[in-house]
Amino acid sequence: MEEMIRRFFQLGDIYQRFVDIRMRKDPERKRDLVIARRHLSEDLGALESYVRENHGMIADAAIEQDFRKRLSRLRSAIAYHQASWPAVRIDEDPGGYRLTSIEFSDVFREFLEWGKRNFMVSQG
């Protein structure tokens, strides 16, 4: 379970990068956004693979089902946000980008809080 907790904290670092990038105005933020998106995709894939490879690690079937539901919701939020706002277009409508970025960040934050709460409690 320690590995699960570590992975959620690692995702928390990526979450903070998204928040920081959203507040910036410099041109380099677009490159940093692309990198953060790639890291998020890689880390979510690794988390999902880890859970699949360690089937049964999550002793409570309801928590595992909730994990999958929340991960799916996060992936949907990511797909919608990224399709709506490719990095090269974020300056076209800064207010619109900021709004959907906040919506995406809210879903991401909820996923992180849920994971830390459930897996840290499971740790005892």
N, C-alpha and C positions, 0 to 999 in steps of 0.2 A: 504494500500500500504506500510505502514511502516514495516509490517511483511515481505513482499516480499524483501524489501531492507535489512532488518536484515538477512534474509536467504542467500542472495547473499554475504553479508559481511562474514557470517559464512563459506560459501563455499570458500571465499577468504583466510580464515585462513587455511583451509585444503589444498588449492593450495600451499600456502607457505610451508607447511609441506612437500609436495612432492618435491618442489624445494630444500629444505634443505636436505632432505634424499638423493636426487640424488648426492649431493656434498660430502656426508660423505663416509668414508671407513670402519668404525667400524662394527663389526659383529651385533651389536644391531639394525642397520638400517633395517635389514630384518624384524625383529619383528615390528619395527615402521612402516615399509612400509605396512605390513599386517593390522595393526591397522588403518593407514590412509586410506587404500583402503576400509576397512569396514565402517569407518566414512563417506567417500565420498558416498558410496552406500546408506547408511542410510539417509544421508542428501539430496541426489538427489531424493530418493523415497519420503521423507517428502515434499520436494518442489513440486514435481509433484502432490502429494496428495492434498497439500494445494491449488494449482491452480485448480485442478479438483473440490474440495469441495467448492471453492469460485468462481464457474463459473460466468462469467460476471464481476468479479473484474477487469480484464484487459478490459477496455472499447473499445479499438481498436482491432478489430478482426484480422487485419493484424499483429499486434504485438503479439497477442496470437498465431497465426499460426507460426510466426517466432520463438517464444519461443519454441514451440514444435519441430520445425525443428532443431533448434540449440541444444536442449536437446538430440534429437535422434542422432545427429552427435557426441555429447560428449559421449553418452553411447556407440556408436560404437567404438570410439577411445579408451575408457576405456577397452572394451571387447577385442579388438585386442591387446592392450598393455599388459593386464594382462594374456591373453592366451599365448602370446609370451614370457613373462617374469614373471613366478611365482617367488615369492620372493626368494625361495631356489636356483634359477638359475642365479641370477643377477651377480654373480662373474664369471660365465663361459665365458662371453664375455662382459667385462665392457664397451667397446666402443659401441657395439651393443645395450646394455641396455640403455646407456646414450642417444644415438641417438633417439630411439623410445620413451624414456622418455621425451625428449625435444619436439618431435612431439606431444605427448599426452598433455604435458603442454601448448603448443601453442593453441591447440583446447580448453583446459580448460580455459586459460586466455582470449581468445576471447569470450567465453560464459559469463564469469564473467564481462568483460568490457561492453559487449552488455547489460547484465541485469542491471548493475548499471546505465548505461547511460539511458536506456529506462525507468526504473522504478523510478529513481531519478528525471528525467525530468517530468514524469507523476505526481510526487508529487507536482511539481510546486515550 
